[in-house]
């Protein structure tokens, strides 16, 4: 029986569709397309998911969700958590510097 290592999970990441599957087994309906109906297919219906997908660009909807205009209003200590290689590291560092300058 071949030995399975952590590295073997990532052996073929350059093959389309393999990167997400390396995270572990997912039911086949997790790969359902289009994304707009993915939640319905997986039994996790969230209206907010559809609302987010209906705004793919940085429009007035996303501007209304932004904290950037409220940096000066931060009056309590704020904890921002992100890793250097995290998807959201740019937002965390932008918010940190914005709060530090404006708050």
LOSESE-468723 format. One line per 4 residues: their letters; for each residue x, y, z of N, C-alpha, C, O. Coordinates in nm, 4 decimals. Last residue first. Layout:
BEGIN
a = X:Y:Z:X:Y:Z:X:Y:Z:X:Y:Z  ...
//
This chain:
BEGIN
xxxx = -0.8082:5.7045:1.2983:-0.8769:5.6739:1.4238:-0.8049:5.7222:1.5459:-0.8528:5.7025:1.6576  -0.6598:5.7516:1.0688:-0.7849:5.8269:1.0906:-0.8474:5.8096:1.2264:-0.9310:5.8904:1.2671  -0.4269:5.5938:1.0876:-0.4189:5.7340:1.0455:-0.5427:5.8128:1.0860:-0.5325:5.9266:1.1319  -0.5325:5.3496:1.1797:-0.4199:5.4123:1.2519:-0.4084:5.5614:1.2164:-0.3835:5.6448:1.3034
xxxx = -0.7177:5.2903:0.9872:-0.7632:5.3152:1.1240:-0.6550:5.3880:1.2017:-0.6840:5.4780:1.2805  -0.5421:5.2564:0.7668:-0.6495:5.3560:0.7645:-0.6993:5.3913:0.9023:-0.7211:5.5087:0.9325  -0.3793:5.0428:0.8459:-0.3187:5.1759:0.8235:-0.4240:5.2859:0.8219:-0.3989:5.3964:0.8700  -0.5832:4.8440:0.8718:-0.4935:4.8773:0.9818:-0.4355:5.0184:0.9638:-0.4419:5.1017:1.0542
xxxx = -0.6939:4.8327:0.6144:-0.7754:4.8774:0.7272:-0.6891:4.9172:0.8464:-0.7197:5.0149:0.9147  -0.4695:4.7361:0.4745:-0.5306:4.8645:0.4366:-0.6134:4.9194:0.5520:-0.6048:5.0378:0.5844  -0.4352:4.4889:0.6011:-0.3304:4.5908:0.6130:-0.3825:4.7294:0.5733:-0.3428:4.8295:0.6331  -0.6790:4.3643:0.5327:-0.6419:4.3803:0.6725:-0.5354:4.4890:0.6888:-0.5441:4.5715:0.7798
xxxx = -0.6693:4.3649:0.2521:-0.7750:4.4375:0.3224:-0.7398:4.4632:0.4672:-0.7670:4.5712:0.5197  -0.4461:4.2002:0.2109:-0.4430:4.3392:0.1635:-0.5511:4.4226:0.2309:-0.5277:4.5389:0.2636  -0.5257:3.9532:0.3197:-0.4186:4.0296:0.3833:-0.4158:4.1745:0.3348:-0.3850:4.2637:0.4137  -0.7131:3.7685:0.2333:-0.7605:3.8987:0.2785:-0.6521:3.9867:0.3400:-0.6838:4.0854:0.4063
xxxx = -0.5818:3.5331:0.1750:-0.6554:3.6005:0.0673:-0.6892:3.7444:0.1056:-0.6935:3.8323:0.0195  -0.2605:3.5121:0.3292:-0.4053:3.5033:0.3366:-0.4677:3.5793:0.2190:-0.4117:3.6776:0.1705  0.0029:3.5265:0.3758:-0.0373:3.4667:0.2489:-0.1878:3.4440:0.2430:-0.2364:3.3658:0.1613  0.0135:3.6419:0.6296:0.0840:3.7061:0.5180:0.0402:3.6519:0.3826:0.0406:3.7257:0.2841
xxxx = -0.3162:3.6367:0.7770:-0.1825:3.5831:0.7572:-0.1180:3.6485:0.6362:-0.1868:3.7040:0.5506  -0.5081:3.8392:1.0022:-0.4819:3.7862:0.8685:-0.3402:3.7314:0.8655:-0.2544:3.7748:0.9424  -0.7159:4.0346:1.1966:-0.6449:3.9079:1.1907:-0.6309:3.8630:1.0463:-0.7306:3.8501:0.9753  -0.7442:4.3086:1.4061:-0.7496:4.2628:1.2670:-0.6624:4.1394:1.2548:-0.5473:4.1399:1.2983
xxxx = -0.9134:4.4564:1.6594:-0.8243:4.3437:1.6315:-0.8466:4.2990:1.4880:-0.9564:4.2561:1.4525  -0.9236:4.7742:1.8051:-0.9720:4.6873:1.6979:-0.8680:4.5808:1.6678:-0.7495:4.6105:1.6526  -1.0409:4.9725:2.0738:-0.9340:4.8898:2.0152:-0.9924:4.7913:1.9144:-1.0983:4.7329:1.9373  -1.2725:5.2304:1.9690:-1.2345:5.1200:2.0574:-1.1185:5.0445:1.9938:-1.0997:5.0515:1.8723
xxxx = -1.3480:5.4079:1.7806:-1.3170:5.4626:1.9123:-1.2769:5.3545:2.0129:-1.2504:5.3847:2.1292  -1.3615:5.4958:1.4541:-1.3214:5.3841:1.5392:-1.2741:5.4396:1.6737:-1.1730:5.5095:1.6805  -1.4050:5.7106:1.2872:-1.5069:5.6824:1.3890:-1.4700:5.5670:1.4815:-1.5410:5.5423:1.5790  -1.2155:5.7172:1.0907:-1.2051:5.8181:1.1966:-1.3030:5.7910:1.3102:-1.2852:5.8442:1.4198
xxxx = -1.3119:5.5141:0.9163:-1.1895:5.4946:0.9933:-1.1801:5.5922:1.1111:-1.1403:5.5523:1.2205  -1.5299:5.5137:0.7470:-1.5552:5.5281:0.8903:-1.4295:5.5118:0.9755:-1.4406:5.4969:1.0972  -1.4698:5.4569:0.4887:-1.5180:5.5924:0.5150:-1.5389:5.6191:0.6641:-1.5627:5.7331:0.7040  -1.4014:5.1845:0.5070:-1.2984:5.2846:0.4797:-1.3439:5.4266:0.5106:-1.2632:5.5086:0.5545
xxxx = -1.5791:4.9851:0.5260:-1.5502:5.0564:0.6507:-1.4527:5.1720:0.6277:-1.4249:5.2489:0.7198  -1.8340:4.9160:0.2828:-1.6946:4.9452:0.3164:-1.6816:5.0193:0.4504:-1.7634:5.1053:0.4829  -2.0880:4.8912:0.1932:-2.0415:4.7922:0.2915:-1.9025:4.8237:0.3454:-1.8589:4.7637:0.4437  -2.1162:5.0820:-0.0023:-2.1974:5.0985:0.1186:-2.1551:5.0009:0.2288:-2.1834:5.0252:0.3461
xxxx = -1.9523:4.9747:-0.1973:-1.9097:5.0988:-0.1319:-1.9881:5.1203:-0.0028:-1.9336:5.1709:0.0953  -2.1094:4.7629:-0.2840:-1.9872:4.7347:-0.2089:-1.9349:4.8591:-0.1378:-1.8788:4.8488:-0.0287  -2.3168:4.9157:-0.4105:-2.3469:4.8162:-0.3071:-2.2236:4.7910:-0.2200:-2.2316:4.7969:-0.0973  -2.1890:5.0677:-0.6067:-2.2451:5.1362:-0.4895:-2.2781:5.0386:-0.3763:-2.2686:5.0746:-0.2590
xxxx = -1.9188:4.8359:-0.6941:-2.0231:4.9329:-0.7263:-2.0754:4.9983:-0.5980:-2.0134:4.9858:-0.4924  -1.6881:4.6565:-0.8037:-1.6950:4.7468:-0.6877:-1.7908:4.8600:-0.7205:-1.7502:4.9660:-0.7682  -1.8611:4.3735:-0.9505:-1.7678:4.4866:-0.9548:-1.7849:4.5717:-0.8292:-1.8845:4.5596:-0.7578  -2.0594:4.1844:-0.9066:-1.9219:4.1386:-0.9272:-1.8180:4.2509:-0.9300:-1.6989:4.2248:-0.9133
xxxx = -2.3279:4.1443:-0.7669:-2.2458:4.2665:-0.7680:-2.0988:4.2287:-0.7862:-2.0208:4.2394:-0.6916  -2.4442:3.9035:-0.7468:-2.5066:3.9960:-0.8414:-2.4333:4.1302:-0.8475:-2.4715:4.2191:-0.9237  -2.3067:3.7813:-0.5433:-2.2742:3.7427:-0.6806:-2.3357:3.8369:-0.7834:-2.2849:3.8488:-0.8949  -2.4362:3.8993:-0.3221:-2.2944:3.9243:-0.3479:-2.2589:3.8940:-0.4928:-2.1891:3.9720:-0.5576
xxxx = -2.6922:3.7875:-0.3534:-2.6750:3.9324:-0.3591:-2.5295:3.9677:-0.3884:-2.5021:4.0557:-0.4699  -2.6401:3.5190:-0.3167:-2.6888:3.5638:-0.4478:-2.6730:3.7149:-0.4631:-2.6440:3.7643:-0.5720  -2.5615:3.5341:-0.0469:-2.4710:3.4779:-0.1481:-2.5111:3.5258:-0.2868:-2.4264:3.5683:-0.3653  -2.7922:3.6208:0.0788:-2.6778:3.7122:0.0735:-2.5758:3.6659:-0.0304:-2.5110:3.7484:-0.0948
xxxx = -2.9585:3.3996:0.0764:-2.9879:3.5099:-0.0150:-2.8695:3.6036:-0.0290:-2.8476:3.6604:-0.1360  -2.8600:3.0747:0.0864:-2.8372:3.2039:0.1491:-2.8637:3.3125:0.0460:-2.7994:3.3169:-0.0588  -2.8990:2.7415:0.1300:-2.9582:2.8557:0.0606:-2.9379:2.9838:0.1415:-2.9921:2.9987:0.2511  -2.7688:2.4706:0.1037:-2.7307:2.5854:0.1874:-2.7750:2.7129:0.1181:-2.6951:2.7824:0.0553
xxxx = -2.7899:2.2573:-0.0610:-2.8792:2.2634:0.0540:-2.8454:2.3747:0.1506:-2.8883:2.3733:0.2659  -2.6466:2.2637:-0.2887:-2.5808:2.2024:-0.1731:-2.6687:2.2035:-0.0488:-2.6273:2.1562:0.0571  -2.8154:2.3973:-0.4624:-2.7753:2.2601:-0.4951:-2.7128:2.1891:-0.3758:-2.7249:2.0673:-0.3630  -2.8298:2.6493:-0.3474:-2.9512:2.5678:-0.3559:-2.9158:2.4214:-0.3792:-2.9786:2.3320:-0.3225
xxxx = -2.5646:2.7326:-0.3840:-2.6194:2.7173:-0.2498:-2.7449:2.6314:-0.2480:-2.7639:2.5502:-0.1574  -2.5494:2.7516:-0.6667:-2.4696:2.6539:-0.5934:-2.5250:2.6287:-0.4541:-2.5315:2.5138:-0.4106  -2.6617:2.9379:-0.8279:-2.7515:2.8361:-0.7725:-2.6765:2.7291:-0.6937:-2.7346:2.6267:-0.6578  -2.4435:3.0984:-0.8946:-2.5646:3.1622:-0.8431:-2.6594:3.0606:-0.7785:-2.7301:3.0946:-0.6836
xxxx = -2.2546:2.9371:-1.0184:-2.2380:2.9704:-0.8772:-2.3640:3.0287:-0.8154:-2.3886:3.0103:-0.6962  -2.4183:2.6934:-1.2351:-2.3510:2.8208:-1.2066:-2.3463:2.8490:-1.0565:-2.4232:2.7929:-0.9784  -2.2311:2.4247:-1.0904:-2.2325:2.5529:-1.1608:-2.3705:2.5720:-1.2218:-2.4346:2.4731:-1.2574  -2.1044:2.2354:-0.8232:-2.2199:2.2745:-0.9047:-2.1995:2.4135:-0.9657:-2.1558:2.5067:-0.8983
xxxx = -1.9333:2.1242:-0.6510:-1.8747:2.1735:-0.7765:-1.9839:2.2196:-0.8728:-1.9575:2.2404:-0.9912  -2.0835:2.0186:-0.4545:-2.0064:2.1378:-0.4218:-1.9465:2.2005:-0.5469:-1.9127:2.3189:-0.5468  -2.1884:1.7786:-0.5436:-2.2680:1.8996:-0.5682:-2.1969:2.0284:-0.5240:-2.2458:2.1375:-0.5535  -2.0093:1.5840:-0.4525:-2.0000:1.6281:-0.5922:-2.0784:1.7561:-0.6178:-2.0404:1.8350:-0.7043
xxxx = -1.8733:1.6620:-0.1315:-1.9779:1.6024:-0.2148:-1.9719:1.6608:-0.3559:-1.9328:1.7761:-0.3739  -1.5208:1.6408:-0.0897:-1.6417:1.7211:-0.0893:-1.7475:1.6470:-0.1688:-1.7147:1.5762:-0.2641  -1.2284:1.5559:0.0821:-1.3425:1.5107:0.0019:-1.4621:1.6032:0.0194:-1.4989:1.6386:0.1314  -0.9711:1.8140:0.0681:-1.0420:1.7015:0.1273:-1.1597:1.6608:0.0417:-1.1879:1.7240:-0.0601
xxxx = -0.8047:1.9853:-0.0601:-0.8462:2.0194:0.0754:-0.9192:1.9049:0.1445:-0.9272:1.9012:0.2672  -0.7773:1.9095:-0.3172:-0.6693:1.8723:-0.2264:-0.7055:1.9010:-0.0817:-0.6435:1.8468:0.0098  -0.9817:2.0280:-0.4552:-1.0029:1.8907:-0.4116:-0.8931:1.8442:-0.3152:-0.9140:1.7495:-0.2394  -0.8673:2.2713:-0.5259:-0.9728:2.2691:-0.4243:-0.9958:2.1287:-0.3716:-1.0267:2.1121:-0.2536
xxxx = -0.6777:2.1755:-0.7195:-0.6377:2.2536:-0.6025:-0.7434:2.2484:-0.4927:-0.7102:2.2232:-0.3769  -0.8010:2.0513:-0.9372:-0.7366:1.9679:-0.8365:-0.7077:2.0467:-0.7093:-0.7127:1.9896:-0.6003  -0.8969:2.2153:-1.1362:-0.9928:2.1526:-1.0468:-0.9317:2.0735:-0.9334:-1.0030:2.0322:-0.8419  -0.6318:2.1577:-1.3630:-0.7535:2.2324:-1.3291:-0.8473:2.1501:-1.2413:-0.8736:2.0328:-1.2677
xxxx = -0.3161:2.0874:-1.2311:-0.4271:2.0306:-1.3075:-0.5542:2.1038:-1.2675:-0.5835:2.1122:-1.1482  -0.1337:2.1810:-1.0533:-0.1423:2.2534:-1.1800:-0.2523:2.1966:-1.2700:-0.2791:2.2532:-1.3760  -0.1326:2.0061:-0.8420:-0.2114:2.1277:-0.8291:-0.2218:2.2072:-0.9577:-0.3097:2.2923:-0.9705  -0.0483:1.7402:-0.7876:-0.0924:1.7792:-0.9221:-0.1735:1.9083:-0.9207:-0.2736:1.9186:-0.9916
xxxx = 0.0304:1.7209:-0.5137:0.1191:1.6782:-0.6209:0.0796:1.7313:-0.7584:0.1672:1.7642:-0.8383  -0.0925:1.7659:-0.2747:-0.0678:1.8814:-0.3602:0.0154:1.8479:-0.4834:0.0656:1.9382:-0.5504  -0.1011:1.5319:-0.1367:-0.2276:1.6025:-0.1580:-0.2121:1.7135:-0.2608:-0.3090:1.7507:-0.3269  0.1624:1.4677:-0.1030:0.0908:1.3992:-0.2115:-0.0455:1.4619:-0.2362:-0.1008:1.4473:-0.3452
xxxx = 0.2366:1.6108:0.1230:0.2789:1.6609:-0.0076:0.2024:1.5935:-0.1213:0.1797:1.6553:-0.2253  0.1407:1.4468:0.3240:0.0777:1.5768:0.3034:0.1126:1.6315:0.1657:0.0282:1.6916:0.0992  0.1335:1.1109:0.1873:0.1917:1.2194:0.2667:0.1145:1.3472:0.2418:0.0330:1.3551:0.1499  0.0751:0.7738:0.1908:0.0175:0.9030:0.1530:0.0749:1.0088:0.2469:0.0659:0.9975:0.3691
xxx = 0.2348:0.4942:0.0606:0.2269:0.5879:0.1720:0.1734:0.7205:0.1213:0.2209:0.7731:0.0207  0.0664:0.2185:-0.0938:0.1508:0.3378:-0.1010:0.1284:0.4275:0.0202:0.0182:0.4353:0.0746  0.0844:-0.1172:0.0000:0.0000:0.0000:0.0000:0.0900:0.1249:0.0000:0.1794:0.1365:0.0838
//
